[in-house]
Amino acid sequence: MTPEQLQTAVLTFIASARLKAAGGLTVSEFGSLTVEVIRLAVAGLDTIHTLDGPGKKAWALACVSTLFDAVADSCVPLLARPIWWIVRPAVRTLVLSAAGGALEQILTLTRAAAPEPVA
């Protein structure tokens, strides 16, 4: 997979997440979307050899950041929006921190599930 193909795949995933979020999302659904975008990024980044480990991690977290910015507001009821705008930056930081930790686990699971390369 090329970096351009991976970027297209992630943007397509985020566009589909926006469609799902149009009617509102639960926190659980947002968590599932977050894990899926990390899994997609990890699987794609494992095939790209032009980035080093920290670069790949930063790229995967940027995917989570983009997803958060695109759909997280859909998890908040309209009446709670004034409070949401105050706490949103802290929640975003918390989500990115949790995603950084989850990234290591998902990386292990994705690599374990990948077929062995044939020499």
C-alpha positions in Angstrom: 0.0 0.0 0.0 1.3 3.4 -0.9 1.0 6.4 1.5 -1.5 8.0 -0.9 -3.6 4.8 -0.9 -3.5 4.7 2.9 -4.5 8.4 3.1 -7.4 7.8 0.7 -8.5 4.7 2.8 -8.5 6.7 6.0 -10.3 9.7 4.5 -12.9 7.3 3.1 -13.3 5.7 6.5 -13.7 9.1 8.2 -16.3 10.2 5.5 -18.3 7.0 6.3 -18.0 7.8 10.0 -19.4 11.3 9.4 -22.4 9.6 7.7 -22.9 7.3 10.7 -22.6 10.3 13.0 -25.2 12.4 11.2 -27.9 10.9 13.4 -25.8 11.0 16.6 -23.3 8.6 18.1 -22.9 7.0 21.5 -19.6 7.1 23.2 -19.3 3.3 22.6 -19.8 3.8 18.9 -17.2 6.5 18.9 -14.8 4.2 20.7 -15.4 1.5 18.1 -14.7 4.0 15.3 -11.5 5.0 17.0 -10.2 1.5 17.3 -11.1 0.8 13.7 -9.3 3.9 12.4 -6.2 2.9 14.5 -6.4 -0.7 13.1 -6.7 0.6 9.5 -3.8 3.0 10.0 -1.6 0.3 11.6 -2.3 -2.3 8.9 -1.5 0.3 6.2 1.5 1.7 7.9 3.1 -1.7 8.3 3.3 -1.9 4.5 5.0 1.5 4.2 8.7 1.4 4.8 9.5 5.1 4.2 8.5 6.1 7.8 10.2 5.1 11.0 8.3 3.9 14.1 7.7 7.4 15.7 6.6 8.7 12.4 4.1 5.9 12.0 2.8 6.5 15.5 2.4 10.2 14.8 0.6 9.4 11.6 -1.8 7.0 13.3 -2.5 9.5 16.1 -3.2 12.1 13.4 -5.8 9.8 12.0 -7.5 9.6 15.4 -7.3 13.4 15.8 -9.0 13.8 12.4 -11.7 11.3 13.4 -12.2 13.1 16.7 -12.6 16.5 15.0 -15.0 15.0 12.5 -17.4 13.1 14.7 -16.9 13.6 18.4 -19.4 16.4 18.6 -22.1 14.0 17.5 -21.7 12.1 20.9 -22.9 15.1 22.9 -26.6 15.9 23.4 -27.6 19.4 22.3 -28.4 20.5 25.9 -24.8 19.6 27.0 -23.1 21.4 24.1 -22.2 24.6 26.1 -20.3 22.5 28.6 -18.9 20.3 25.8 -17.2 23.4 24.2 -15.5 24.1 27.4 -14.2 20.5 28.1 -13.7 19.5 24.5 -9.9 20.3 24.4 -9.3 18.3 27.5 -11.4 15.4 26.2 -9.5 15.5 22.9 -6.2 15.3 24.7 -7.5 12.4 26.8 -8.7 10.5 23.7 -5.4 11.0 22.0 -3.5 9.8 25.1 -5.7 6.7 25.3 -5.3 6.1 21.5 -1.5 6.2 22.0 -1.7 3.4 24.5 -4.2 1.4 22.5 -2.0 1.8 19.4 0.6 -0.5 21.0 -1.9 -3.2 21.7 -3.6 -2.9 18.3 -0.2 -3.1 16.7 0.6 -6.3 18.4 -2.8 -7.8 17.5 -2.7 -6.7 13.9 0.8 -8.1 13.4 -0.2 -11.4 15.0 -3.2 -11.7 12.7 -1.2 -10.8 9.5 -0.1 -13.7 7.4 3.6 -14.5 7.4 5.5 -13.2 4.3 6.6 -15.8 1.9 10.3 -15.6 0.9 
